[in-house]
Amino acid sequence: MPRLAAASLAGTAIEFYDFFVYGTAAALVLGPLFFPTFSPLAGTLAAFATFGVGFVARPLGSVLFGHVGDRRGRRPVLVASLLLTGASTVAVGCLPTYASIGAAAPLLLLVLRFLQGLGLGGEWGGAVLLTAEHAPAERRGLWSSFPQVGPAVGFVLANGVVLVLSATLTEAQFAAWGWRVPFWAAGVLAVLGLWLRSSLPESPRFLEIGDHARVPLAEVVRDHWRLVLLTAGGLAVGYAIFYAVTTWSLAYATERLGVSRTVMLACIMGAVVVKGALTPVAAMLGDRFGRRPLCLVGCAAAALWMLPMVALLSTGAPLPMFLGFLGALLAFVTMFGVIAAYLPELYEPRVRCTGAAVGYNLGGVLGGALTPIVATALAEHSGRVPWGVGAYLTVIALVSLGCFALLPETRPVRLTAVQPVLE
């Protein structure tokens, strides 16, 4: 289990590095480079729109790779998704800007972002299921949480590279070529990830399945559609919180409040590091007290904290901003620390890869794709404190709270059992 958990963590870290480095670049430089004919606000919105395309592609990736995972095994998914995400990320770093090839530049950027999302949509299901289905039942939450630490590691890597470049390069150098370096680094990380995953064993639960689903998506839509919608709605607030903190706030503070890029990246990274370190703690609490109670607590905490978070952000001071981000991400990790065990336990084994991945990534469309765009538009019509953004996030938290309230507890359910509720 330690070796398997480490390989899953490393793989998700690499894939989310690829995904997050785009979000940071979208907040900082992609608007002027690929949409120079737009106003600054419209350019930022356009860059965030291409950012959102990655989330739209993720459910499609979960369908494509989920089919492979349910029919051929969890292990092939890990290799194929890593190759696709890594290659498309490196290609973004090589892409000419609008000044070089005109309108073809944003179009190609859109295509590559779509391919990034397609690969990441398959990554989560494969990595989480391979770990969860190997883990002993009494520690499934803990072992399954290690792939969930990967996004925090990937975010810190992505933003750490950008932070170093921002501190060592001039604005002109960063805009000319410095922003490309994090994308090129994805190639090296992809090779490392493939090496780590080359010798992983197939899931024992998959090997035990005697009758594989012929068309997993059809079975999920027919038998588990309500479950998919409820899990997607429940997870929406986690995505909304994370990308409000890591993407929208970065653009808002640097453009509207005049906070330096270096200060913002340091505040956000500090909060994400704490979030990543506490993920296994939340997972152990889930093993002890159940998955659903922690999800309900996380949603309630998020609903109470969103307005204070935007108030602290509006100060533009490092410590209050860090505390605002930290409070939001603590609510986030309370939910997402147990999700890697919760979602697989909700679905029967024959459609587990498709069902869990579609629910997880559909939540990303609802919460992650729209949040930077909606928050940017709301903040534009706000005063010094963007209360509209806080209200928007609070409403999402309440909707997610209602969705989790309608889901069953799964902690006593063995992974080999057919999911007994919401048939």
C-alpha positions in Angstrom: 0.0 0.0 0.0 2.7 2.6 0.7 4.3 2.0 -2.7 0.9 2.1 -4.5 -0.2 5.2 -2.6 3.1 7.0 -3.4 2.8 6.2 -7.1 -0.8 7.4 -7.2 0.1 10.6 -5.3 3.0 11.3 -7.7 0.8 10.7 -10.8 -2.0 12.9 -9.7 0.5 15.6 -8.6 2.0 15.6 -12.1 -1.4 15.7 -13.9 -2.7 18.5 -11.7 0.5 20.4 -12.1 -0.3 20.4 -15.8 -3.8 21.6 -15.2 -3.0 24.2 -12.6 -0.1 25.8 -14.4 -2.6 26.8 -17.1 -4.9 28.4 -14.5 -2.1 30.5 -13.1 -1.0 31.5 -16.6 -4.6 32.4 -17.5 -4.8 34.7 -14.4 -1.5 36.4 -15.2 -0.5 36.5 -18.9 -2.7 34.6 -21.3 -5.2 37.4 -21.8 -2.8 40.0 -23.3 -0.8 37.3 -25.3 -3.7 35.5 -26.9 -6.5 38.0 -26.8 -4.7 41.4 -27.3 -7.6 43.0 -29.2 -9.8 42.7 -26.1 -10.0 45.2 -23.2 -8.1 44.1 -20.1 -11.3 42.8 -18.4 -12.5 41.1 -21.6 -9.1 39.5 -22.1 -9.1 38.1 -18.6 -12.6 36.7 -19.1 -11.6 35.2 -22.4 -8.5 33.5 -20.8 -10.8 32.2 -18.0 -13.2 30.9 -20.7 -10.4 28.8 -22.2 -9.6 27.7 -18.6 -13.2 26.6 -18.2 -13.0 24.5 -21.4 -10.7 22.1 -19.5 -13.5 21.5 -17.0 -16.0 20.9 -19.8 -13.7 18.3 -21.2 -13.2 16.5 -17.9 -16.5 14.6 -17.8 -15.9 13.6 -21.4 -12.5 12.3 -20.4 -14.1 10.4 -17.5 -16.6 8.7 -19.9 -13.8 7.8 -22.4 -11.3 6.6 -19.8 -14.0 5.3 -17.5 -15.1 2.9 -20.3 -11.5 1.7 -20.5 -11.2 1.4 -16.7 -14.4 -0.6 -16.4 -13.8 -2.8 -19.4 -9.9 -3.2 -19.5 -8.7 -2.3 -16.0 -7.8 0.7 -13.9 -4.0 0.5 -14.7 -4.2 1.3 -18.5 -6.1 4.5 -17.7 -3.2 5.8 -15.6 -0.7 5.5 -18.4 -2.9 6.9 -21.2 -4.3 9.8 -19.3 -0.8 10.9 -18.2 0.5 10.8 -21.7 -2.4 12.9 -23.1 -2.2 15.5 -20.4 1.6 15.8 -20.5 1.8 16.1 -24.2 -0.9 18.8 -24.5 0.7 20.8 -21.7 4.1 20.8 -23.3 2.4 21.9 -26.6 0.9 24.9 -24.8 4.4 26.0 -23.9 5.4 25.8 -27.6 2.3 27.6 -28.9 2.9 30.9 -30.9 1.0 33.9 -29.6 -1.6 36.1 -31.3 1.2 38.4 -32.5 2.8 35.6 -34.5 -0.1 33.6 -36.0 -3.2 35.8 -35.3 -6.6 34.2 -34.6 -5.2 30.7 -34.9 -3.3 31.1 -31.6 -6.4 31.3 -29.3 -8.1 28.6 -31.3 -5.1 26.2 -30.8 -5.0 27.2 -27.1 -8.6 26.2 -26.8 -7.9 22.8 -28.4 -4.9 22.1 -26.2 -6.8 23.1 -23.1 -9.6 20.7 -24.1 -7.1 17.8 -24.4 -5.6 18.7 -21.0 -9.1 18.4 -19.5 -9.8 15.2 -21.4 -6.7 13.5 -19.9 -7.3 14.8 -16.4 -10.9 13.5 -16.5 -9.5 10.0 -16.8 -6.7 10.4 -14.3 -8.7 10.8 -11.1 -10.9 7.7 -11.5 -8.0 5.5 -12.4 -5.7 6.7 -9.6 -8.3 6.7 -6.9 -9.8 3.4 -7.8 -6.5 1.6 -8.0 -5.7 2.8 -4.5 -9.2 2.3 -3.0 -9.7 -1.2 -4.3 -6.3 -2.3 -2.9 -6.9 -0.8 0.5 -8.2 -2.6 3.6 -11.8 -1.6 4.4 -11.0 -0.1 7.8 -8.3 2.2 6.3 -9.7 2.8 2.9 -10.3 6.5 3.6 -6.7 7.0 4.7 -5.0 5.2 1.8 -7.4 6.7 -0.8 -6.6 10.2 0.4 -3.0 10.1 -1.0 -4.2 10.7 -4.6 -6.1 13.6 -3.1 -2.9 15.1 -1.8 -1.6 15.1 -5.4 -3.6 18.2 -6.5 -2.0 20.2 -3.6 1.5 19.0 -4.5 0.8 19.8 -8.2 -0.5 23.3 -7.4 2.5 24.1 -5.2 4.9 22.8 -7.9 3.1 24.9 -10.6 2.9 28.0 -8.6 6.4 27.6 -7.1 7.9 27.5 -10.6 5.9 30.7 -11.6 6.9 32.3 -8.3 10.6 31.7 -8.9 10.3 33.0 -12.5 8.3 36.1 -11.3 11.0 36.9 -8.8 13.9 36.5 -11.1 12.6 37.8 -14.4 11.5 41.2 -15.5 7.9 41.7 -16.6 9.0 41.8 -20.2 11.0 38.6 -19.9 8.2 36.8 -18.2 5.7 37.8 -20.9 8.1 37.0 -23.7 9.2 33.5 -22.7 9.2 33.0 -18.9 5.6 31.9 -18.8 6.4 29.0 -21.2 8.9 27.4 -18.8 6.4 25.7 -16.5 4.6 24.2 -19.5 7.9 22.7 -20.8 8.7 21.3 -17.4 5.5 19.1 -17.7 7.4 16.9 -20.2 10.0 16.0 -17.6 7.4 15.3 -15.0 5.3 13.1 -17.4 8.3 10.9 -18.1 8.8 10.5 -14.3 5.2 9.7 -13.8 5.2 7.0 -16.5 8.3 5.4 -14.9 6.6 5.3 -11.5 3.4 3.8 -12.9 5.0 1.2 -15.2 5.1 -1.6 -12.6 1.8 -1.0 -10.7 -0.4 -4.1 -10.2 -4.0 -4.2 -11.5 -6.8 -3.7 -9.0 -7.9 -7.0 -7.3 -11.5 -5.8 -7.3 -11.4 -5.4 -11.1 -9.9 -8.8 -11.5 -12.7 -10.4 -9.4 -15.5 -9.0 -11.7 -16.9 -11.8 -13.7 -19.3 -9.9 -15.9 -18.0 -6.5 -17.0 -20.4 -3.9 -18.1 -20.6 -3.8 -21.9 -21.4 0.0 -22.1 -20.6 1.4 -18.6 -22.0 4.8 -19.3 -25.3 3.4 -20.4 -25.6 1.5 -17.1 -24.6 4.6 -15.1 -27.2 6.8 -16.9 -29.9 4.1 -16.5 -29.4 2.9 -13.0 -27.4 5.7 -11.2 -28.3 9.0 -12.8 -29.7 10.4 -9.6 -26.5 9.4 -7.7 -24.3 11.1 -10.4 -26.3 14.4 -10.2 -26.2 14.4 -6.4 -22.5 13.7 -6.2 -21.8 16.4 -8.8 -23.9 18.9 -7.0 -22.2 18.1 -3.7 -18.7 18.4 -5.1 -19.5 21.7 -6.9 -18.7 23.8 -3.8 -15.3 22.3 -3.4 -14.3 23.2 -6.9 -15.8 26.7 -6.6 -13.8 27.3 -3.4 -10.6 26.1 -4.8 -10.6 28.0 -8.0 -12.0 31.1 -6.4 -8.9 31.0 -4.1 -6.3 29.9 -6.5 -7.4 31.5 -9.8 -9.9 34.3 -9.5 -8.4 35.9 -6.4 -5.0 35.9 -8.1 -6.3 37.9 -11.0 -8.5 40.1 -8.8 -5.8 41.1 -6.4 -3.1 41.8 -8.9 -5.4 43.7 -11.3 -7.8 45.5 -9.0 -6.0 45.8 -5.7 -2.5 46.3 -7.0 -1.0 43.4 -4.9 2.2 42.0 -6.4 2.1 38.7 -8.1 4.8 37.3 -5.8 2.8 38.2 -2.6 -0.4 36.7 -4.0 1.3 33.4 -5.1 3.0 33.1 -1.7 -0.3 33.6 0.2 -2.2 31.1 -1.9 0.6 28.5 -1.9 0.9 28.7 1.9 -2.8 28.0 2.3 -2.6 25.1 -0.2 0.3 23.5 1.6 -1.7 23.4 4.9 -4.6 22.0 3.0 -2.5 19.2 1.4 -1.0 18.3 4.8 -4.4 18.0 6.5 -6.0 15.8 3.7 -4.9 12.5 5.4 -6.2 13.8 8.7 -9.6 14.5 7.3 -9.6 11.0 5.7 -8.8 9.3 9.0 -11.7 11.2 10.5 -13.8 9.9 7.7 -12.7 6.3 8.5 -13.8 6.9 12.1 -16.9 9.0 11.9 -18.1 8.4 8.3 -17.8 10.1 4.9 -21.1 11.9 4.8 -20.9 13.8 8.1 -17.5 15.3 7.1 -19.0 16.4 3.8 -21.9 18.1 5.6 -19.6 19.9 8.0 -17.4 21.1 5.2 -20.3 22.5 3.2 -21.7 24.3 6.3 -18.3 25.8 7.1 -17.9 27.0 3.6 -21.3 28.7 3.6 -20.3 30.5 6.8 -16.8 31.5 5.6 -17.3 32.8 2.1 -18.3 36.4 3.0 -15.5 36.8 5.6 -13.1 35.4 3.0 -13.8 38.1 0.4 -13.7 40.7 3.1 -10.2 39.6 4.1 -9.1 39.4 0.5 -10.2 43.0 -0.1 -7.7 44.3 2.5 -4.8 43.5 0.1 -2.7 42.7 3.2 -0.8 39.4 3.1 -1.8 38.0 6.6 -5.5 38.6 6.3 -5.6 37.3 2.8 -3.7 34.1 3.8 -6.1 33.6 6.7 -9.1 34.1 4.4 -7.7 31.5 2.0 -6.8 29.1 4.7 -10.3 29.1 6.2 -11.8 28.4 2.8 -9.4 25.6 2.1 -10.0 24.0 5.5 -13.7 23.8 4.6 -12.7 22.3 1.3 -10.4 19.6 2.7 -13.0 18.5 5.2 -15.1 17.4 2.2 -12.5 16.4 -0.4 -10.3 14.5 2.1 -13.0 11.7 2.2 -14.3 11.9 -1.4 -11.7 9.4 -2.8 -13.2 6.7 -0.5 -16.8 8.0 -0.6 -17.4 8.0 -4.4 -16.1 4.5 -5.1 -18.2 3.1 -2.3 -21.3 4.6 -3.8 -21.0 2.6 -7.1 -21.1 -1.1 -7.8 -17.7 -2.4 -9.1 -18.8 -3.1 -12.8 -19.4 0.7 -13.4 -17.4 2.2 -10.6 -14.7 3.8 -12.8 -17.2 5.5 -15.0 -19.7 6.5 -12.3 -17.3 7.9 -9.8 -15.2 9.8 -12.4 -18.3 11.3 -14.1 -19.8 12.5 -10.9 -16.4 13.9 -9.7 -15.7 15.7 -13.0 -19.2 16.9 -13.6 -18.9 18.7 -10.2 -15.9 20.5 -11.7 -18.0 21.9 -14.6 -20.6 23.1 -12.1 -18.2 24.6 -9.6 -14.8 25.1 -11.3 -15.4 26.1 -14.9 -17.8 28.9 -14.1 -16.5 30.3 -10.9 -13.5 32.4 -12.3 -15.8 33.8 -15.0 -18.8 34.6 -12.8 -16.6 35.9 -10.0 -14.7 38.2 -12.3 -18.0 39.6 -13.7 -19.5 40.1 -10.2 -16.4 41.8 -8.9 -16.3 44.2 -11.7 -19.6 45.7 -10.5 -18.7 45.6 -6.8 -17.0 48.2 -4.6 -13.8 47.6 -2.6 -15.3 44.4 -1.1 -16.7 42.0 -3.7 -19.7 40.9 -1.7 -21.4 39.5 -4.8 -18.6 36.9 -5.1 -19.0 35.9 -1.5 -22.8 35.6 -1.9 -22.4 33.5 -5.0 -20.0 31.1 -3.3 -22.3 30.9 -0.3 -25.3 29.9 -2.5 -23.2 27.1 -4.1 -22.2 25.9 -0.6 -25.9 25.6 0.5 -26.8 23.8 -2.7 -24.0 21.3 -2.1 -25.1 20.9 1.5 -28.5 19.8 0.3 -27.0 17.3 -2.2 -24.9 15.7 0.4 -27.8 15.5 2.8 -29.6 13.3 0.2 -26.7 10.9 -0.2 -26.3 7.8 2.0 -23.4 7.0 4.3 -21.1 4.3 2.9 -18.5 3.6 5.5 -19.8 0.2 6.5 -20.3 -0.9 2.9 -17.7 -3.1 1.4 -16.4 -2.2 -2.0 -17.4 -5.6 -3.4 -21.1 -5.0 -2.5 -23.6 -3.6 -5.0 -24.5 0.0 -4.0 -27.8 -0.5 -2.1 -29.3 3.0 -2.2 -30.5 5.2 -5.0 -31.0 2.4 -7.5 
